[in-house]
Amino acid sequence: MNWIAISIPFFTGLMLLEYLVSKQLKKQTHDMHNTMSNIGVGIAERLCDALITGYFFFIYQYLQKNYGVFTIRHTVFTWIFLLLLTDFIWYWYHRLAHEWNIFWAVHVVHHQSEDFNYTVSARITVLQALVRTGFWAILPLLGFPAEMITTMLLIHALYPFFIHTTLIKDMGILEYVLVTPAHHSVHHASNPEYLDKNYGDVFIIWDKLFGTFKKLDPAIPIQYGLTTPLRSYSFLWQHFHFFIELFIALKHTKGVISKIKLLFQKPDTLSADYRLEAIAAFRIKQTETPFTSRINKYVASQLIILLTFLFLFILFENQVAYPVRIAFLISVLLTLINCGAILEQKKWIFYLEAARLIVLICTTLYYFRISYLILASLCLLLLLVTSFKQLQQRYLQQVYKQ
């Protein structure tokens, strides 16, 4: 059974259940735009993971066979030890991802949401997955076989989903050992008293050992998100804004040694002016204007379609030719960029729609190679080229009701 494919409707169902329960309890836990943004980031990460995760197994296998210090066997003790060691490594990766600019650049996306619910758990980037692999490489070097590592990483990745919620309160005695929703809500808070606390993923013991534990104070209202809110729905800006800010900071820093030091300093050492400079350079639109329900429904429908196709793609991935996989990845990324641009009411979104249509046409021609489909695709492409302006105007009228 393809558990990765099955996980998509399973976790999507839990997200929906949390939303329905919060509505029943009359609690405001979901902002529509934050939710759509979270799911969009998660779709991209899940798709990229599906395409590259298999390679990680062979990396771990190669490292263990050629450089492993020990040859560790499957026993109850070694599985327990692997769980503790995996969580210990995660703690230090996670802590450094908050303390070093170079790692914060790939982790910042997870903290951009101003909500705290199950959809936030999906807000992970493939760049973060790649960086984490460098930390997980310690495991095969110690001698753990690739089969144990990949199994444990799947198990270890399940638990954090359930701690991204405000609906679960005090968990009694478990609060002393495990990372709970209360502990993790502190980690996601941007309140000064809560910053850089509770890095653990499964066990809270590491935070208590290394002095980064902070207990939730019910008297303090929590503010989620970044200390300087991003206020942008752009898919690309969400992923790369800190890279751009860091580049600007490096440009303003004199000397090679100082530039290297900057990469390993804390994110709060960067001047807020660098964000403003980046916003000005890329003409980022930061707006509080409420969006029409028509736009919301359009973007939501796009995400539902993407989730459906993502499930089918991962379910039948082994039967899909590699060029079609790449075309699907490009189509998904174009759609996600387009969704963010629509929420910010950009005028250039039709160019992305045209690009997406061209990718679809090329994929159809490659995959089916049926004469009438080729003819229909060419006619569609010809219509797009000859009537571009008219189609663009009509499209914008339909989307934005202009």
C-alpha positions as a printed Julia matrix, in Angstrom:
402×3 Matrix{Float64}:
   0.0    0.0     0.0
   1.22   3.5    -0.86
   1.15   5.07    2.61
   2.49   8.42    1.39
  -0.44   8.74   -1.02
  -2.95   7.6     1.62
  -1.58  10.21    4.04
  -2.85  13.04    1.83
  -6.63  12.42    2.26
  -6.01  11.27    5.86
  -4.31  14.47    7.02
  -6.54  16.66    4.85
  -9.51  15.04    6.59
  -8.02  15.82   10.0
  -7.5   19.45    8.97
 -11.15  19.65    7.94
 -12.25  17.96   11.17
 -10.27  20.46   13.26
 -11.92  23.32   11.36
 -15.42  21.89   11.89
 -14.76  21.3    15.61
 -13.47  24.87   16.01
 -16.63  26.18   14.33
 -18.75  24.04   16.65
 -16.86  25.43   19.65
 -17.17  28.96   18.2
 -13.39  29.44   18.2
 -11.63  31.51   15.55
  -8.7   29.26   14.64
  -8.58  29.58   10.85
  -8.05  32.58    8.62
  -9.01  31.59    5.07
  -6.01  33.19    3.38
  -3.53  31.79    5.89
  -5.09  28.36    5.49
  -4.9   28.46    1.69
  -1.31  29.66    1.87
  -0.37  26.87    4.3
  -1.92  24.19    2.12
  -0.26  25.61   -1.0
   3.2   25.42    0.58
   2.42  21.89    1.78
   1.38  20.74   -1.7
   4.68  21.91   -3.18
   6.7   20.23   -0.44
   4.79  16.94   -0.64
   5.2   16.79   -4.43
   8.92  17.6    -4.35
   9.39  15.07   -1.54
   7.68  12.4    -3.62
  10.12  13.04   -6.45
  13.34  13.09   -4.4
  12.76  11.2    -1.13
  13.72   7.88   -2.7
  17.21   9.2    -3.34
  17.71   9.87    0.38
  17.41   6.13    1.06
  20.33   5.4    -1.26
  22.37   8.23    0.26
  21.89   6.77    3.74
  22.62   3.27    2.43
  25.85   4.41    0.75
  27.04   6.29    3.83
  26.34   3.38    6.17
  27.99   0.74    3.99
  31.08   2.79    3.17
  31.6    5.02    6.2
  29.49   3.59    9.03
  31.45   3.32   12.29
  29.31   0.38   13.47
  26.88  -2.09   11.93
  23.73  -1.7    14.02
  21.15  -4.51   14.04
  17.37  -4.38   14.47
  16.52  -4.84   18.16
  14.01  -3.24   20.5
  16.85  -1.37   22.19
  18.33  -0.02   18.94
  14.88   1.17   17.77
  14.35   3.04   21.05
  17.87   4.45   20.84
  17.26   5.53   17.23
  14.05   7.33   18.23
  15.84   9.25   20.99
  18.83  10.03   18.78
  16.62  11.17   15.88
  14.75  13.54   18.18
  18.02  14.77   19.71
  19.42  15.57   16.24
  16.14  17.28   15.34
  16.4   19.46   18.43
  19.81  20.77   17.36
  18.82  21.19   13.72
  15.71  23.08   14.82
  17.6   25.25   17.28
  20.27  26.17   14.72
  17.5   26.88   12.19
  16.4   29.67   14.55
  19.86  30.85   15.58
  21.74  30.89   12.25
  20.66  33.09    9.35
  21.73  30.51    6.77
  19.33  27.9     8.21
  16.57  30.35    9.17
  16.28  31.14    5.45
  14.87  27.65    4.81
  12.88  27.37    8.05
  11.25  30.82    8.18
   8.39  29.71    5.9
   7.06  27.43    8.63
   6.66  30.39   11.0
   5.01  32.87    8.62
   1.44  31.8     9.33
  -0.42  33.94   11.85
  -2.67  30.99   12.69
  -1.81  27.9    14.71
  -3.7   24.87   13.46
  -3.14  21.59   11.63
  -2.65  23.32    8.27
   0.49  25.02    9.66
   2.11  21.58   10.01
   2.03  21.34    6.2
   3.97  24.58    5.88
   7.35  22.95    5.22
   9.63  23.57    2.25
  11.69  21.09    0.26
  14.73  23.27    0.98
  14.31  22.52    4.67
  14.04  18.81    3.88
  17.35  18.97    2.01
  19.1   20.74    4.9
  17.71  18.27    7.41
  19.15  15.41    5.35
  22.61  16.74    6.19
  21.78  16.35    9.88
  20.16  12.92    9.43
  23.4   11.79    7.72
  24.84  11.38   11.22
  22.64   8.29   11.65
  24.11   6.13    8.83
  27.6    7.3     9.75
  27.01   5.84   13.21
  25.93   2.59   11.58
  22.12   2.62   11.44
  20.89   0.9     8.25
  18.91   2.91    5.72
  15.78   0.8     6.32
  15.69   1.74   10.0
  16.42   5.41    9.3
  13.73   5.94    6.66
  11.14   4.08    8.75
  11.99   6.12   11.84
  11.92   9.41    9.93
   8.4    8.6     8.7
   7.27   7.8    12.26
   9.05  10.85   13.65
   7.38  13.09   11.05
   3.87  11.98   12.06
   3.83  13.26   15.63
   4.44  17.0    14.97
   1.24  17.22   12.91
  -0.86  16.71   16.04
   0.84  19.42   18.13
  -0.11  22.24   15.74
  -3.48  23.03   17.32
  -5.05  25.23   19.98
  -8.0   22.88   20.54
  -6.0   20.48   22.74
  -5.13  22.01   26.1
  -3.28  20.54   29.08
  -2.25  16.9    28.6
  -1.49  16.13   32.23
   1.59  14.1    33.03
   2.58  13.94   29.34
   3.45  17.65   29.54
   6.6   16.69   31.47
   7.97  14.34   28.79
   6.44  15.03   25.37
   6.16  18.12   23.23
   2.47  19.02   23.51
   0.29  21.55   21.66
   0.77  23.95   24.59
   4.56  23.65   24.38
   4.6   24.04   20.61
   2.25  27.02   20.64
   4.94  28.78   22.68
   7.47  27.93   19.97
   5.27  29.48   17.26
   4.56  32.63   19.28
   6.18  35.93   18.33
   5.72  37.4    21.82
   9.12  38.6    23.14
   8.9   36.35   26.22
   8.33  33.26   24.05
  10.94  33.76   21.32
  13.42  30.94   20.63
  11.89  28.42   23.02
  10.69  24.8    22.89
  12.6   23.39   19.9
  11.78  19.74   20.62
   9.8   17.68   18.12
   8.62  14.66   20.14
  10.33  14.93   23.54
  10.46  18.15   25.57
  13.36  16.8    27.66
  15.98  18.33   25.35
  14.65  21.84   25.94
  14.72  21.25   29.68
  18.28  19.9    29.5
  19.63  22.74   27.35
  17.75  25.66   28.89
  15.32  26.49   26.07
  12.09  25.35   27.75
   9.29  27.84   28.38
   5.92  26.93   29.85
   2.78  28.43   28.36
   1.32  31.22   30.49
  -2.48  31.25   29.97
  -2.55  34.9    31.09
  -0.46  36.01   28.07
  -2.39  36.24   24.77
  -0.31  34.56   22.05
   0.56  36.34   18.82
   1.56  33.85   16.12
   3.76  34.43   13.09
   6.95  36.41   12.51
   7.99  39.32   14.71
   7.69  41.43   11.55
   4.66  39.97    9.73
   5.21  39.13    6.07
   1.81  40.36    4.86
   2.17  38.8     1.44
   0.43  35.87   -0.22
   3.09  35.5    -2.92
   4.26  31.89   -3.08
   7.72  32.93   -4.29
   8.1   35.78   -1.81
   7.17  33.52    1.09
   9.9   31.07    0.09
  12.69  33.46   -0.84
  12.19  36.77    0.99
  14.74  35.98    3.69
  17.3   34.78    1.13
  16.91  38.18   -0.54
  17.17  40.05    2.76
  20.27  38.04    3.64
  21.8   38.79    0.24
  21.17  42.51    0.76
  22.71  42.29    4.24
  25.8   40.56    2.81
  26.06  43.26    0.16
  26.1   45.94    2.86
  28.64  44.03    4.99
  32.32  44.73    4.34
  34.99  42.03    4.49
  34.87  38.3     3.75
  35.16  37.29    7.42
  32.31  39.6     8.41
  30.13  38.2     5.62
  30.77  34.63    6.78
  30.02  35.58   10.38
  26.73  37.13    9.26
  25.56  33.78    7.87
  25.9   32.23   11.33
  24.45  35.09   13.36
  20.88  35.22   14.67
  18.15  36.53   12.34
  17.37  39.47   14.64
  20.83  40.9    13.85
  19.58  41.85   10.38
  18.3   45.4    10.1
  14.58  45.81    9.36
  15.67  48.17    6.58
  16.8   45.18    4.52
  13.21  43.88    4.38
  12.04  47.31    3.22
  14.79  47.43    0.6
  13.79  43.99   -0.68
  10.1   44.95   -0.78
  10.91  48.08   -2.78
  13.18  46.21   -5.2
  10.61  43.51   -5.97
   7.52  45.76   -5.72
   5.85  43.52   -3.17
   2.26  44.5    -2.49
   1.43  44.38    1.2
  -2.27  44.86    1.68
  -4.97  44.42    4.31
  -7.77  44.82    1.77
 -10.45  42.14    2.21
 -10.81  39.91   -0.83
 -14.06  39.04   -2.55
 -15.59  35.64   -1.95
 -15.34  35.01   -5.7
 -11.54  35.14   -5.57
 -11.46  32.99   -2.45
 -13.62  30.33   -4.08
 -11.5   30.35   -7.23
  -8.23  29.86   -5.31
  -9.78  27.28   -2.97
 -11.05  25.29   -5.96
  -7.55  25.37   -7.49
  -6.08  23.96   -4.27
  -8.72  21.22   -4.03
  -7.98  20.19   -7.63
  -4.24  20.2    -6.87
  -4.72  18.03   -3.77
  -6.76  15.55   -5.8
  -4.18  15.34   -8.58
  -1.34  15.18   -6.04
  -2.98  12.14   -4.42
  -3.42  10.43   -7.8
   0.09  11.34   -8.92
   1.78   9.88   -5.82
  -0.52   6.83   -5.9
   0.49   5.99   -9.49
   3.92   7.64   -9.5
   5.76   4.48  -10.59
   3.63   4.32  -13.72
   4.3    7.94  -14.73
   7.1    8.69  -17.2
   9.82  10.98  -15.89
   9.13  13.84  -18.38
   5.47  13.79  -17.3
   6.56  13.99  -13.65
   8.59  17.1   -14.39
   5.72  18.62  -16.37
   3.35  17.93  -13.48
   5.77  19.56  -11.04
   6.04  22.66  -13.24
   2.24  22.84  -13.61
   1.74  22.6    -9.84
   4.34  25.29   -9.1
   2.84  27.6   -11.73
  -0.61  27.08  -10.21
   0.62  27.85   -6.68
   2.44  30.98   -7.84
  -0.73  31.98   -9.67
  -2.93  31.43   -6.6
  -0.76  33.77   -4.52
  -0.74  36.36   -7.28
  -4.54  36.21   -7.55
  -4.92  36.82   -3.81
  -2.74  39.91   -4.28
  -4.75  40.84   -7.4
  -1.76  40.98   -9.75
  -2.42  41.86  -13.37
   0.21  39.49  -14.79
  -1.48  36.27  -13.67
  -2.72  35.51  -17.19
   0.88  34.98  -18.33
   1.15  32.2   -15.77
  -2.15  30.74  -16.93
  -0.82  30.78  -20.49
   2.41  29.09  -19.38
   0.42  26.46  -17.5
  -1.71  25.8   -20.59
   1.39  25.42  -22.76
   2.87  22.89  -20.3
  -0.44  20.99  -20.35
  -0.48  20.97  -24.16
   3.12  19.75  -24.37
   2.44  17.03  -21.8
  -0.67  15.9   -23.68
   1.26  15.72  -26.95
   4.07  13.72  -25.32
   1.91  11.32  -23.34
  -0.98  10.45  -25.65
   0.43  11.01  -29.15
  -3.08  10.66  -30.6
  -3.73  12.54  -33.83
  -6.96  14.28  -32.83
  -5.48  15.36  -29.5
  -2.46  16.75  -31.3
  -4.73  18.69  -33.64
  -6.88  19.99  -30.78
  -3.8   21.03  -28.8
  -2.3   22.88  -31.75
  -5.61  24.69  -32.36
  -5.74  25.67  -28.7
  -2.17  26.94  -28.85
  -2.94  28.9   -32.02
  -5.97  30.49  -30.35
  -3.83  31.49  -27.39
  -1.21  33.13  -29.61
  -3.6   34.98  -31.92
  -6.09  36.14  -29.27
  -3.79  36.69  -26.31
  -4.9   40.23  -25.42
  -8.6   39.49  -25.74
  -8.28  36.31  -23.68
  -6.23  38.14  -21.05
  -8.85  40.88  -20.71
 -11.68  38.37  -20.5
  -9.8   36.28  -17.92
  -9.11  39.27  -15.65
 -12.76  40.3   -15.91
 -13.87  36.85  -14.82
 -11.4   36.55  -11.94
 -11.46  40.09  -10.59
 -14.85  41.21  -11.96
 -13.21  44.29  -13.49
